[in-house]
């Protein structure tokens, strides 16, 4: 391990480490350019779906009905687990329904 550290410090003390095509500043600049390009590509891939989904899913703040219905779904799911109905799913009868029904 000491030999590796010694070789590193010896290399950093040479002129070749700091100048030329394979010098540390040139390699650092190349790395920064590749990192920036990667970030731009990732942003170009992920930003459009986020914008589209953000505009499609505009529904506003949940209402009291939404919160109560979510609580009822949670209770129905726990009841289904208690009844060992692991493949059943729960749904509302209609969009304005307060009743949760089970489907096998």
C-alpha atoms as an extended CHARMM CRD file, in Angstrom:
* protein
*
       104  EXT
         1         1  UNK       CA              0.0000000000        0.0000000000        0.0000000000  PROA      1               0.0000000000
         2         2  UNK       CA              2.8480000000        2.3760000000        0.8420000000  PROA      2               0.0000000000
         3         3  UNK       CA              4.3770000000        1.6970000000       -2.5660000000  PROA      3               0.0000000000
         4         4  UNK       CA              1.1570000000        2.7520000000       -4.3070000000  PROA      4               0.0000000000
         5         5  UNK       CA              1.0530000000        6.0310000000       -2.3810000000  PROA      5               0.0000000000
         6         6  UNK       CA              4.7010000000        6.6340000000       -3.1340000000  PROA      6               0.0000000000
         7         7  UNK       CA              4.1540000000        6.0180000000       -6.8600000000  PROA      7               0.0000000000
         8         8  UNK       CA              1.1580000000        8.3500000000       -6.8700000000  PROA      8               0.0000000000
         9         9  UNK       CA              3.1140000000       11.2010000000       -5.2720000000  PROA      9               0.0000000000
        10        10  UNK       CA              6.0340000000       10.5880000000       -7.6070000000  PROA      10              0.0000000000
        11        11  UNK       CA              3.6830000000       10.7760000000      -10.6160000000  PROA      11              0.0000000000
        12        12  UNK       CA              2.0060000000       13.9630000000       -9.3880000000  PROA      12              0.0000000000
        13        13  UNK       CA              5.4260000000       15.5880000000       -9.1230000000  PROA      13              0.0000000000
        14        14  UNK       CA              6.2440000000       15.0330000000      -12.7880000000  PROA      14              0.0000000000
        15        15  UNK       CA              5.6360000000       17.4930000000      -15.5990000000  PROA      15              0.0000000000
        16        16  UNK       CA              3.6760000000       14.8620000000      -17.5980000000  PROA      16              0.0000000000
        17        17  UNK       CA              1.0050000000       14.7080000000      -14.8880000000  PROA      17              0.0000000000
        18        18  UNK       CA              0.0540000000       18.3420000000      -15.4130000000  PROA      18              0.0000000000
        19        19  UNK       CA              0.6260000000       19.0120000000      -19.1170000000  PROA      19              0.0000000000
        20        20  UNK       CA             -0.3750000000       17.5150000000      -22.4230000000  PROA      20              0.0000000000
        21        21  UNK       CA             -3.2260000000       15.3930000000      -23.6720000000  PROA      21              0.0000000000
        22        22  UNK       CA             -3.0580000000       12.9200000000      -20.7750000000  PROA      22              0.0000000000
        23        23  UNK       CA             -2.3820000000       15.4810000000      -18.0580000000  PROA      23              0.0000000000
        24        24  UNK       CA             -4.7010000000       15.7340000000      -15.0920000000  PROA      24              0.0000000000
        25        25  UNK       CA             -6.2820000000       19.0890000000      -16.1060000000  PROA      25              0.0000000000
        26        26  UNK       CA             -7.0930000000       17.7580000000      -19.6030000000  PROA      26              0.0000000000
        27        27  UNK       CA             -8.5260000000       14.5340000000      -18.2040000000  PROA      27              0.0000000000
        28        28  UNK       CA            -10.5360000000       16.4500000000      -15.6030000000  PROA      28              0.0000000000
        29        29  UNK       CA            -11.9560000000       18.7340000000      -18.3200000000  PROA      29              0.0000000000
        30        30  UNK       CA            -12.8960000000       15.6970000000      -20.4450000000  PROA      30              0.0000000000
        31        31  UNK       CA            -14.6020000000       14.1080000000      -17.4360000000  PROA      31              0.0000000000
        32        32  UNK       CA            -16.5780000000       17.2860000000      -16.7120000000  PROA      32              0.0000000000
        33        33  UNK       CA            -17.7290000000       17.5250000000      -20.3400000000  PROA      33              0.0000000000
        34        34  UNK       CA            -18.9170000000       13.8980000000      -20.3030000000  PROA      34              0.0000000000
        35        35  UNK       CA            -20.7060000000       14.4130000000      -16.9710000000  PROA      35              0.0000000000
        36        36  UNK       CA            -22.4760000000       17.5170000000      -18.2860000000  PROA      36              0.0000000000
        37        37  UNK       CA            -23.4780000000       15.7090000000      -21.4750000000  PROA      37              0.0000000000
        38        38  UNK       CA            -24.8640000000       12.8240000000      -19.3900000000  PROA      38              0.0000000000
        39        39  UNK       CA            -26.9160000000       15.2140000000      -17.2690000000  PROA      39              0.0000000000
        40        40  UNK       CA            -28.2930000000       16.9730000000      -20.3430000000  PROA      40              0.0000000000
        41        41  UNK       CA            -29.2660000000       13.6680000000      -21.9620000000  PROA      41              0.0000000000
        42        42  UNK       CA            -30.9080000000       12.4410000000      -18.7380000000  PROA      42              0.0000000000
        43        43  UNK       CA            -32.8330000000       15.7050000000      -18.4620000000  PROA      43              0.0000000000
        44        44  UNK       CA            -33.9340000000       15.5250000000      -22.0880000000  PROA      44              0.0000000000
        45        45  UNK       CA            -35.2560000000       12.0170000000      -21.4940000000  PROA      45              0.0000000000
        46        46  UNK       CA            -37.0040000000       12.5880000000      -18.1590000000  PROA      46              0.0000000000
        47        47  UNK       CA            -38.3120000000       16.1530000000      -18.4260000000  PROA      47              0.0000000000
        48        48  UNK       CA            -40.9240000000       15.7190000000      -21.2090000000  PROA      48              0.0000000000
        49        49  UNK       CA            -42.7660000000       12.8440000000      -19.4670000000  PROA      49              0.0000000000
        50        50  UNK       CA            -42.7510000000       14.8190000000      -16.2210000000  PROA      50              0.0000000000
        51        51  UNK       CA            -44.2760000000       17.8340000000      -17.9540000000  PROA      51              0.0000000000
        52        52  UNK       CA            -46.9150000000       15.7320000000      -19.7160000000  PROA      52              0.0000000000
        53        53  UNK       CA            -47.8390000000       13.7690000000      -16.5900000000  PROA      53              0.0000000000
        54        54  UNK       CA            -47.8840000000       16.9220000000      -14.5040000000  PROA      54              0.0000000000
        55        55  UNK       CA            -50.4410000000       18.4820000000      -16.8150000000  PROA      55              0.0000000000
        56        56  UNK       CA            -52.4990000000       15.3060000000      -17.2250000000  PROA      56              0.0000000000
        57        57  UNK       CA            -52.7350000000       14.5800000000      -13.5220000000  PROA      57              0.0000000000
        58        58  UNK       CA            -53.8330000000       18.0280000000      -12.4170000000  PROA      58              0.0000000000
        59        59  UNK       CA            -56.5540000000       17.2390000000       -9.9860000000  PROA      59              0.0000000000
        60        60  UNK       CA            -55.9760000000       19.7130000000       -7.2220000000  PROA      60              0.0000000000
        61        61  UNK       CA            -55.8770000000       19.1110000000       -3.5140000000  PROA      61              0.0000000000
        62        62  UNK       CA            -57.6760000000       16.0020000000       -2.2330000000  PROA      62              0.0000000000
        63        63  UNK       CA            -61.1170000000       16.7400000000       -0.8410000000  PROA      63              0.0000000000
        64        64  UNK       CA            -62.5500000000       15.4080000000        2.3950000000  PROA      64              0.0000000000
        65        65  UNK       CA            -64.4190000000       12.7580000000        0.3560000000  PROA      65              0.0000000000
        66        66  UNK       CA            -61.1270000000       11.6140000000       -1.2210000000  PROA      66              0.0000000000
        67        67  UNK       CA            -59.5200000000       11.2490000000        2.1850000000  PROA      67              0.0000000000
        68        68  UNK       CA            -62.4810000000        9.3760000000        3.6900000000  PROA      68              0.0000000000
        69        69  UNK       CA            -62.6770000000        7.0510000000        0.6710000000  PROA      69              0.0000000000
        70        70  UNK       CA            -58.9330000000        6.3470000000        0.9020000000  PROA      70              0.0000000000
        71        71  UNK       CA            -59.4030000000        5.4570000000        4.5770000000  PROA      71              0.0000000000
        72        72  UNK       CA            -62.2800000000        3.1070000000        3.6720000000  PROA      72              0.0000000000
        73        73  UNK       CA            -60.1340000000        1.4090000000        1.0160000000  PROA      73              0.0000000000
        74        74  UNK       CA            -57.3900000000        0.9210000000        3.5840000000  PROA      74              0.0000000000
        75        75  UNK       CA            -59.8030000000       -0.5760000000        6.0950000000  PROA      75              0.0000000000
        76        76  UNK       CA            -61.3130000000       -2.8430000000        3.4170000000  PROA      76              0.0000000000
        77        77  UNK       CA            -57.8310000000       -4.0170000000        2.4270000000  PROA      77              0.0000000000
        78        78  UNK       CA            -56.9440000000       -4.8410000000        6.0370000000  PROA      78              0.0000000000
        79        79  UNK       CA            -60.2470000000       -6.6780000000        6.4350000000  PROA      79              0.0000000000
        80        80  UNK       CA            -59.4880000000       -8.6960000000        3.2700000000  PROA      80              0.0000000000
        81        81  UNK       CA            -56.1050000000       -9.7160000000        4.6810000000  PROA      81              0.0000000000
        82        82  UNK       CA            -57.8020000000      -10.6880000000        7.9470000000  PROA      82              0.0000000000
        83        83  UNK       CA            -60.2320000000      -12.8350000000        5.9350000000  PROA      83              0.0000000000
        84        84  UNK       CA            -57.2610000000      -14.3020000000        4.0070000000  PROA      84              0.0000000000
        85        85  UNK       CA            -58.5970000000      -12.9400000000        0.6830000000  PROA      85              0.0000000000
        86        86  UNK       CA            -55.1910000000      -12.1500000000       -0.7700000000  PROA      86              0.0000000000
        87        87  UNK       CA            -56.3010000000      -12.1310000000       -4.4150000000  PROA      87              0.0000000000
        88        88  UNK       CA            -59.3630000000       -9.9120000000       -3.9020000000  PROA      88              0.0000000000
        89        89  UNK       CA            -59.3650000000       -6.2720000000       -4.8810000000  PROA      89              0.0000000000
        90        90  UNK       CA            -61.4770000000       -3.4350000000       -3.5620000000  PROA      90              0.0000000000
        91        91  UNK       CA            -63.2890000000       -0.7340000000       -5.4880000000  PROA      91              0.0000000000
        92        92  UNK       CA            -66.0140000000        1.8360000000       -5.0900000000  PROA      92              0.0000000000
        93        93  UNK       CA            -69.4240000000        1.1220000000       -6.5890000000  PROA      93              0.0000000000
        94        94  UNK       CA            -69.2940000000        4.3970000000       -8.5210000000  PROA      94              0.0000000000
        95        95  UNK       CA            -67.3200000000        7.6120000000       -8.5770000000  PROA      95              0.0000000000
        96        96  UNK       CA            -69.5620000000        9.1370000000       -5.9020000000  PROA      96              0.0000000000
        97        97  UNK       CA            -70.1200000000        5.9290000000       -3.9450000000  PROA      97              0.0000000000
        98        98  UNK       CA            -69.3270000000        5.6960000000       -0.2710000000  PROA      98              0.0000000000
        99        99  UNK       CA            -69.4930000000        1.9040000000       -0.2960000000  PROA      99              0.0000000000
       100       100  UNK       CA            -66.4210000000       -0.2530000000       -0.9290000000  PROA      100             0.0000000000
       101       101  UNK       CA            -67.0940000000       -3.5610000000       -2.6630000000  PROA      101             0.0000000000
       102       102  UNK       CA            -64.9400000000       -6.6480000000       -3.0020000000  PROA      102             0.0000000000
       103       103  UNK       CA            -64.2100000000       -8.5300000000       -6.1910000000  PROA      103             0.0000000000
       104       104  UNK       CA            -62.7510000000      -12.0370000000       -6.1120000000  PROA      104             0.0000000000
